[in-house]
Amino acid sequence: MADQQIAGTAADKRGQADSGVVARSIAVIGAGWAGCAAAVELARAGYKVTLLEAARALGGRARRIETDRKQLDNGQHILLGAYSETLRLMQLTGIDHKQAVLKLPLQMRYPPDTGGMDFVAPSLPLPAPLHVAAALLRAKGLQREDKLSLARFSTTARWMGWQLNTDCSVSELLERFDQTPRLIQLMWRPLCLAALNTPPERASAQIFLNVLRDSLGARRSASDMLLPRADLSALFPEAAARYVEAHGGTTRCGAKVQALRSIEGRLWQLDISGAAVGGTWSTYFGGVVLATGAAQAAALLHDLPDADTANLCHQLTAFTPEAITTVYLQYDAGTRLDLPFYALQDDAYSHQYGQFVFDRGQLDAAQAGLLAVVISASGPAAAQPQELLAEAVAVQLAVVFQRPELGRPEWFKVITEKRATYASTPGLSRPDNATGMPGLFLAGDYTAGDYPATLEMAVRSGANAARLLTGSAAQ
Ligand SMILES: Cc1cc2nc3c(=O)[nH]c(=O)nc-3n(C[C@H](O)[C@H](O)[C@H](O)COP(=O)(O)OP(=O)(O)OC[C@H]3O[C@@H](n4cnc5c(N)ncnc54)[C@H](O)[C@@H]3O)c2cc1C
């Protein structure tokens, strides 16, 4: 095992460090999308990578899970064409994203005759903002003042360079931009919930504008919506692990890092436990990318005697978690929706919890008849007993699609990730990748960056941590 080969006494390691053997050996702690991105970039740069994951599977908060019925994702995800780093690393690790995702033009389409709207960007490769203008012209279910209000938003945001002097909530921004109640209800609120997993009243307008700048405000392909056909572990994390191993590295699932120690500012000692390492091991590395969630990173950094660790730990534990619930409903394999996904009008007070519904069968033939209903910022829904929630969602589908059979699924599975993301609130302080300690870098969707907690933020953060580490090692 690679871990055992590099294990030894601190004195041995000091000798090896001087000869550069351990210096080029890097531990990446956590194999979510951030850790996988860091591991790939480090392996590409010629480092010997050990990717350590506490759980049994790769992927972290975006992974495949086994249930008693079938394999599902721990939550339905959606990617954007603007996810440039994610798409680049998927390609580097051998994933053909043309096969792995279904690409759809930017859209917000509600089931017909439900008082919603039908907004879809044309498939022509128009430059921004023409694709939005063309979509507006064709949009159904919006009044003239709603369309003018959206055009005004797009023009004003572009004129401001998508930049606010002082951050505020998305609700305040929409009020300032004089957006109509109908456009807020049908477009901005669902977009804000989907992108930031934070309700507009509490969400950061600047982070929202950043996402819109790179999607609505960019070339058409950046605004495309990409629905995974492959399961989330296969979509990138497993390909990343294969890439790391092909470049001489090692991946260990079921390997939890229990403690982290700096040895003379040149080496990092890790105590690792779990089935994958057969008990508890101490091993040494020249550098570490700490790619766990923020709270777990704080727990590992807590005991380091560095002066700034206390401030960093304080920042890492200050994030407010937000939940996401996915309700999977299995019907007869012949059951289909007319589109791969629809927006739904939610109203928790009348037990209409679903915000988007995806027809998994249109993405993967093995999942024919499976619908996935997503509820972002799902606190009130997640408080319901699972049976009642699944029933309420099934009834909601039966009513909005006027198809009584959707009220009677064969089986259901409710998955709530209580710490799916952190709330992206105005002016939220997020730590840099660099910790200030030599050879130790943070990676994760919570580090400083333009994006909210998303796959792209995680991947960008991982890639950046790797670049900083290789840069600092080269000095
Ligand atoms: C239900 C749901 C729906 C979502 N929908 C979307 C979406 O549609 N689009 C989008 O872009 N994003 C979405 N997200 C957000 C996205 O999944 C996350 O932002 C991203 O996966 C975070 O990746 P990460 O690598 O930063 O963290 P994580 O995925 O949390 O990875 C951290 C890893 O570290 C491991 N770990 C922790 N402690 C240790 C230790 N001591 N030793 C070893 N390993 C350890 C953990 O087991 C975990 O695997 C969604 C998230 C959820 C949960």
PDBQT file of the ligand as one rigid body, heavy atoms in Angstrom, charges set to zero:
ROOT
HETATM    1  C1  LIG A 501     -28.866  17.459  -2.578  1.00  0.00    +0.000 C 
HETATM    2  C2  LIG A 501     -27.877  18.397  -3.179  1.00  0.00    +0.000 A 
HETATM    3  C3  LIG A 501     -28.170  19.037  -4.375  1.00  0.00    +0.000 A 
HETATM    4  C4  LIG A 501     -27.241  19.902  -4.950  1.00  0.00    +0.000 A 
HETATM    5  N1  LIG A 501     -27.516  20.459  -6.172  1.00  0.00    +0.000 NA
HETATM    6  C5  LIG A 501     -26.523  21.106  -6.824  1.00  0.00    +0.000 A 
HETATM    7  C6  LIG A 501     -26.698  21.476  -8.181  1.00  0.00    +0.000 A 
HETATM    8  O1  LIG A 501     -27.755  21.243  -8.778  1.00  0.00    +0.000 OA
HETATM    9  N2  LIG A 501     -25.673  22.094  -8.826  1.00  0.00    +0.000 N 
HETATM   10  C7  LIG A 501     -24.484  22.345  -8.208  1.00  0.00    +0.000 A 
HETATM   11  O2  LIG A 501     -23.562  22.854  -8.857  1.00  0.00    +0.000 OA
HETATM   12  N3  LIG A 501     -24.296  22.022  -6.902  1.00  0.00    +0.000 NA
HETATM   13  C8  LIG A 501     -25.275  21.399  -6.212  1.00  0.00    +0.000 A 
HETATM   14  N4  LIG A 501     -25.088  21.010  -4.912  1.00  0.00    +0.000 N 
HETATM   15  C9  LIG A 501     -23.863  21.442  -4.199  1.00  0.00    +0.000 C 
HETATM   16  C10 LIG A 501     -22.664  20.551  -4.509  1.00  0.00    +0.000 C 
HETATM   17  O3  LIG A 501     -22.995  19.183  -4.424  1.00  0.00    +0.000 OA
HETATM   18  C11 LIG A 501     -21.564  20.852  -3.468  1.00  0.00    +0.000 C 
HETATM   19  O4  LIG A 501     -21.288  22.234  -3.527  1.00  0.00    +0.000 OA
HETATM   20  C12 LIG A 501     -20.279  20.105  -3.751  1.00  0.00    +0.000 C 
HETATM   21  O5  LIG A 501     -20.512  18.738  -3.962  1.00  0.00    +0.000 OA
HETATM   22  C13 LIG A 501     -19.317  20.291  -2.569  1.00  0.00    +0.000 C 
HETATM   23  O6  LIG A 501     -18.123  19.581  -2.839  1.00  0.00    +0.000 OA
HETATM   24  P1  LIG A 501     -16.889  19.660  -1.839  1.00  0.00    +0.000 P 
HETATM   25  O7  LIG A 501     -15.833  18.800  -2.422  1.00  0.00    +0.000 OA
HETATM   26  O8  LIG A 501     -16.558  21.081  -1.570  1.00  0.00    +0.000 OA
HETATM   27  O9  LIG A 501     -17.392  19.075  -0.436  1.00  0.00    +0.000 OA
HETATM   28  P2  LIG A 501     -17.907  17.620  -0.050  1.00  0.00    +0.000 P 
HETATM   29  O10 LIG A 501     -18.670  17.045  -1.175  1.00  0.00    +0.000 OA
HETATM   30  O11 LIG A 501     -18.595  17.756   1.260  1.00  0.00    +0.000 OA
HETATM   31  O12 LIG A 501     -16.578  16.747   0.127  1.00  0.00    +0.000 OA
HETATM   32  C14 LIG A 501     -15.873  16.644   1.334  1.00  0.00    +0.000 C 
HETATM   33  C15 LIG A 501     -15.428  15.200   1.488  1.00  0.00    +0.000 C 
HETATM   34  O13 LIG A 501     -14.530  15.103   2.593  1.00  0.00    +0.000 OA
HETATM   35  C16 LIG A 501     -14.774  13.872   3.256  1.00  0.00    +0.000 C 
HETATM   36  N5  LIG A 501     -14.222  13.973   4.617  1.00  0.00    +0.000 N 
HETATM   37  C17 LIG A 501     -14.681  14.743   5.632  1.00  0.00    +0.000 A 
HETATM   38  N6  LIG A 501     -13.889  14.599   6.722  1.00  0.00    +0.000 NA
HETATM   39  C18 LIG A 501     -12.904  13.728   6.371  1.00  0.00    +0.000 A 
HETATM   40  C19 LIG A 501     -11.771  13.207   7.062  1.00  0.00    +0.000 A 
HETATM   41  N7  LIG A 501     -11.506  13.542   8.338  1.00  0.00    +0.000 N 
HETATM   42  N8  LIG A 501     -10.957  12.335   6.418  1.00  0.00    +0.000 NA
HETATM   43  C20 LIG A 501     -11.215  11.980   5.120  1.00  0.00    +0.000 A 
HETATM   44  N9  LIG A 501     -12.285  12.468   4.421  1.00  0.00    +0.000 NA
HETATM   45  C21 LIG A 501     -13.113  13.334   5.030  1.00  0.00    +0.000 A 
HETATM   46  C22 LIG A 501     -16.299  13.751   3.200  1.00  0.00    +0.000 C 
HETATM   47  O14 LIG A 501     -16.711  12.409   3.442  1.00  0.00    +0.000 OA
HETATM   48  C23 LIG A 501     -16.586  14.248   1.790  1.00  0.00    +0.000 C 
HETATM   49  O15 LIG A 501     -16.573  13.199   0.846  1.00  0.00    +0.000 OA
HETATM   50  C24 LIG A 501     -26.009  20.174  -4.288  1.00  0.00    +0.000 A 
HETATM   51  C25 LIG A 501     -25.732  19.550  -3.073  1.00  0.00    +0.000 A 
HETATM   52  C26 LIG A 501     -26.637  18.657  -2.535  1.00  0.00    +0.000 A 
HETATM   53  C27 LIG A 501     -26.282  17.957  -1.260  1.00  0.00    +0.000 C 
ENDROOT
TORSDOF 0
